[in-house]
Every structure is written in structure tokens, then in C-alpha cells.
Amino acid sequence: MKTVSVATTSQIKEGELLAVKVENQKVLLTKIDDRIYAVENKCPHLGMPLAKGKVCDRAVTCRWHGASFDLTTGENVKWVDSFVGIPLPEWSHQALSIGKSAQSIKTYPVTTQGDEVSISI
């Protein structure tokens, strides 16, 4: 694994998302309870960017189809259930998922040294 500097601590705000590109990988940085986390910036459903999603209760929700992921672990919290923010009836969720099963997103180890934030790729 390679450790790469990605941001400064002042750029990463509590409960907000900061999208960066590192070694050809799209990564999201966030701060939760004063700790910085890094996850991939790609929803496993259709590959859409999670950076445009909303953060609530330690999770980011994909704005395109409603899948949610825990920003501290990468685990899937909720699979697809909406279309561009419009909730859909439960009977339609399977069709919307286009046969894909719920998946987690990749997490990256984060280190800070002074004001510098680095992740291991």
C-alpha cells in the first residue's frame, strides 16, 4: 500500500463530504465525531458519485437511487429505494436494483500528521 497526502484537516468539515482523486481513484473524505474517514466515491449500484449525496447519521445516501453507506465502515445501510430523491414503493425496489445485491463501499486507512491528511491506497 502507498500512503498519499490528500487534504488538510481544515478542508474536511464535520458531516460534510470532500471529493478528491488519488492515484486514479475517486475518494470521499469526511469528519464524523472529530475523526476523519475516507471511502470510495462510487456507489456500487451503478457507479454514480456519492459526493453529491446527503450525510445523515454517519451515512451517505446516494442521490440517484437512495443506497446508503456507513462512512465509518463502508457497510451498506440501505439498498436502492428511490429515483433521484423520490421514494418509490417497496415492490419496485427489486426492479430498480436491476438484479444487483447490496454491497459495501471500499474504505481507506487515514492518518493525520499535523494539518496533513493522508490515506493508504
N, C-alpha and C positions, 0 to 999 in steps of 0.2 A: 504494500500500500504506500501511496505517496501522500505526504501532507502538504496542503496548499493553502496559502493565505487567501481569504475570500472577502473580508469586510473588516470594519472596525466595530467595536462594541457600541459606539454611539449611533451607528447606522441601523442597528437592529432594535426595534421598538417592541415593548411588551404587547403581545396579542396581535401584532401586525406581521405581514409577510414581506420578505425581501428576496426577490428573484436574482440569482447570479448564474453565470455559466462558468463551469470549471472543468478543464480537460475534456471539452466537448460534451459535458453532462450538464443538464439544467437542474439546478438545486434551489430549494427554498430554505431560507433561514428565518427563524422566529425566536422570540423570547417568551418563555412561559415560567411564571413564578421565579423570575430573575435568572433563569438558566437558558442557555442558547441551544437550539436544536437545529439539525439540518436533515431534510428529506428530499427525495426526488420531486421535481416539479413536473410530474406527468401522471395523470390519472390512468390506472391500468385498464379502465373500461374501453376508452377509445383514444388514449394518448393525449388528451387535451390538457392544457396547462392548469395546474392547481393554483397558480399565483393570482388568478382572477377570482378565486373562491373566497368564502367568508370563514373567519375563525370564530369559533364558539366552543366553550367547554373543552379546551385543549385539542380541538379537532378542526381540520379544514374540510369544508364541503365544496366539492366540485360544482361550479355554477352551471355546467352544461347538463348533467344528469343526476345530480344530488348525491353521489357517493361521498362518504365522509371517512376521514382517516385521522387517527390519533397522531398528533405531531410529535409526541414524545416517544412513541414506539413504532410508528408506521402501520400499525394494525388497522384493518378495516373495521369501522364502527357501524356503517350502514352502507348497503349497496345501492344501486341506482333506483330512484323513485320519483324523478321529476324530469321535466324538459325545460331547459333554460330558466330554472327557478319556479316553474309552475308545477305544483304537486299533481301527480297522476294517481288514479285509483290502483289499489293493490293488484287487481287482476292483470294490469298492464305491465307490471314490473318485470316479469319474466321475458316478455317480448322486447321491452326496452333494453334489457341486458344483452340482447342478441346472443344468448347462449353462454355468455361468459360468467364464470363463477366469481364470487367475491375474492379479492386479492388484497394483500397488503402492499404498501409502497416501501421502497428502499430507504433506509436511514444511513446517515454518515456520522462517524465519531467526530465530535467537536472539541477543540482545545482553544483556550484563550491564553495569551501571554501579553500582559499589559492591556493595551487597547486593540490588539490584533486578534482576529478570529480566524482560525484555520480549521479545515476539515480534512479527513483522510479519505482519499479516493482509491 
